[in-house]
Amino acid sequence: MSNRPRGREPDRGRNRDRERNRDQGRGRGRSRGRSTEGTVPPLTRIIREALDRLRAFDRRRPRVWDAAVTGVWTAAAVLDYTSGGWRTTAHDNVTAPESLVLLMSLGFSLPLLWRRTHPLAVVLLMTPISLVNVWTGAVVQASLLQLIPVFQIVLRSSFRTVGAAALLFVVPVLSGGVRIPSTWGQEVVSYVWGLVFVVLLGIAVRTRREYTEALVERAHRLERERDQQARLAAAAERTRIAREMHDIIGHNLSVITGLADGGAYAARKNPERAGQALEAIGTTSRQALSELRRLLGVLRDDHPDAERTPQPTLDELAPLIERVRRAGLPVHLELTGEPTPRSLTPGRQLTVYRVIQEALTNTLKHATGPTSATVTLTYSHTHLDARITDTGTGMGMGMGTGTGTGTGTGTGAGRTTDTEEAPLAAQGIMGMRERAALYDGSLEAGPLPDDKGWQVQLRLPLEESHP
């Protein structure tokens, strides 16, 4: 039980909200577990449904339920008085007139109307009536109705409040035992045992209720976490798809643009070279369409047979470099060291491939003047280092870190670079860094010393270096 300050009455609105959440959680649990409904015994199911309907009615109309309970116990108390049943428990030396007995019966029953909203006040109101009851020797049976507000206090209040209510209940009984010693073994003990039973019952019900509320709250929290995880996963997937689309479309369009500009220039002097450029454009376009179809086929739910491994590996690095060469950028590939068997997972190979692709694409799009590029792959026991350098100028604007603002002609392809492409190039560098970070790698991009070109350095741990 939680320790509340002395005298603090329970927050009925908050209790109703908690009960509503608990019942809603039960309803959701039943809707999810209908497959196990058949395993519940019919009688248990009927009782549970009846209790659920009763709780729902109590939440909608609490005053009706309070009035019904109060009316039942008031009728029982009045019937006990009119039938003379109270005389069976009264002592021989009763000094209370019958009118006082009726008032005491009503005093024990009518305050039950506020037993849930102000249970401690109800106990305080009944205490002097209980004292008069035992002192006169009438001992009306309605005095046991004090246990009902005590039960409500146990359900909602702190140990301190429960102790105060128990003391208010016991003191009149003990005083009656002192005044009439013959009642000590019968009435006092029975009242005390009744109090103990009610307190233990209230603790059991309260523990069960709090346990159920904790389960419902945990289920709600798990639902919220599940929804958050789904949103995060969707955002991450959108980012991954955008990154793949950027790499596929950006690279191939840059190659196609370079080939088209070069073919247009060659058509005036060498039609055969122009035809070769058109062939290269067709090959590059078909490859780009193939990669897009495979990527989009994986995303569509109505394609169960879509290829699930559409991403390139390092085995396709040579065709990539050949396409860049056809677009007009001389590229030299250098390999240092030997890759160990299964040293790179497909994801790591895709990261290296896309970084090289993006770096060469940026060189095609943004470098000015005569330009060549070098791709160096260095294998060690723990890491793979990829270094892509070029000899072009004017790369600061293109890569999103420099200060150039002019336009320039691309790498011999005759293409014009516009300043609006700088944000897209910066996004490309961010994408490369994100790819490297997925596998605990690092990426650095920047100009070479003395502004003699641009370099991109990728350092990626090998799979064997991880425990």
Secondary structure, 3 states (H helix, E strand, C coil): CCCCCCCCCCCHHHHHHHHHHHHHHHHHHHHHCHHHHHHCCHHHHHHHHHHHHHHHHHHHCHHHHHHHHHHHHHHHHHHHHHCCHHHHCCCCCCCCCHHHHHHHHHHHHHHHHHCCCCHHHHHHHHHHHHHHHHHHCCCCHHHHHHHHHHHHHHHHCCHHHHHHHHHHHHHHHHHHHHHCHHHHHHHHHHHHHHHHHHHHHHHHHHHHHHHHHHHHHHHHHHHHHHHHHHHHHHHHHHHHHHHHHHHHHHHHHHHHHHHHHHHHHHHCCCHHHHHHHHHHHHHHHHHHHHHHHHHHHHHCCCCCCCCCCCCCCHHHHHHHHHHHHHCCCCEEEEEECCCCCCCCCHHHHHHHHHHHHHHHHHHHHHCECCCCEEEEEEECCCEEEEEEEECCECHHHHHCCCCCCCCCECCCCCCECCHHHHHHHHHHHHHHHHHHHHCCCEEEEEECHHHCCEEEEEEEECHHHCC
